[in-house]
Amino acid sequence: MQVDYLIVGQGICGTTLSWNFIEAGLSFVVIDGPNPSSSSRVAAGLINPIAGKRYVKSWLYDTMLPAALETYARIGSGLGSDLVKQLNLLQFHTTPAERQAFMEKMPELPDYLAEVDHTHLQASFSHLFGTGSISSCHVIDSGTLLDKWRANLKSKDLLIDDHFEVSQLSISGASITYQDISAKKVIFCDGANAAASPYFSLLPFSLNKGEALVVRIPDLSPDHIYKHQLKLIPIEGDLFWFGASFEWKYPDVGPTEAFRQKAEHILLHWLKLPYTIEAHFAGERPSTVDYRPFAGFHPHIPGVGIFNGMGTKGYLQAPYFARQITDHLVNATPIMPEVSVNRYQNVLSRGVSS
């Protein structure tokens, strides 16, 4: 097999990049084996305009959201699926200080933040210290997107359903081979695995673990996202994704009884409706120290690229930067300096010299 590009990984980065490559007429093959702890599969697919406890607008939100919605609409149209649902998020304040911080930010972000009369919520929730609303959130149907796009790639013989073995990758000048595949470039979209890559392990990744539950709540409206420490995000029918945790020290990436007990404790004191736990899963996020993704090609090994490091913002950021990488390859346009892997060229040079 001879292609221009070898894409390693079919999470949200590999999915949006391969879709852009098809749109641009670039030849490629994706290599990706089953990985239930992939951060893209564990994630709920939430796009939130407001970030953090300080309620600040997400970085480049007004620039990246249109690219994301257009991409998901076009992919969904091709797959015969509606992938995007717009909802507001109901924030149940846990302390008076949290409510005060929200109220102080409302005048700065009137298009997104508002106070809510929680009277109609009292039958379903303990309202704690009041409720605020964050509007214009979007939930991407991540499971349908990844599964249907994977099937689409397979049907076109563009996906090899196998785990990538970096020891079988050979780079000699402008020639790249992997098993029986020849390519001009290889692009790693393999999430947390890149932190151990011989090409990109020196990049300042900040890996962290997240756990979540799938909860069935028959009497809860799926017309909102609900948050009290963790988020209840509607999936389909009466199923809700409940999570996620952030853990910086962990012995493995598997689900833990400690998280399950914590999540059930939150539900017990917040949710008044009956529920059942249907699933429990965990994954490892490829976050970065400076909270900016890695995109582009190794400054000292130009045949090797990376598209990674999205953290919790993958479903917002990946479509925009996948398009930038594609434009860079087709038209030689520059990749945004804030995310270009060239910002760490001095760090990466140490790996080459060793």
Disulfide bonds with the S-S distance in Angstrom:
none
